[in-house]
Amino acid sequence: MTHHKFDVGQFVRVSPGRLERVAPEGEYRIERQMPFEDGEFKYRLKPMEGGPERVVRESQIGNRASVETLAQSLYEAGSATGVPWARRDRSVRDAWVAAAEQELRQRAARQP
């Protein structure tokens, strides 16, 4: 048995297979790591858009969600400190993630 691939608090994208409808495709925040079961780890996720938490298998989770990728891009473009994103603590990163979430919501509102 290995270890969990994703951390609590991390934003991820869920991409269930065509026949799997455990959770709608979209962006979620990891709320809790769950035990190894049926050959893989499971996670309790909360949708970014609100709604009930879902339990999904690790194989249904994609890499970092676009919100965290956008947050890193915003940070790197707007920070003059030169400190890499990966070396920033959660308190600094959370502010950039909040800005990225707002940006993504604004983009979604502009789409027809």
Summary of the structure (lengths in Angstrom):
residues: 112
radius of gyration: 15.2
end to end distance: 45.6
largest distance: 46.9
contacts: 283
relative contact order: 0.16
helix: 36%
strand: 29%
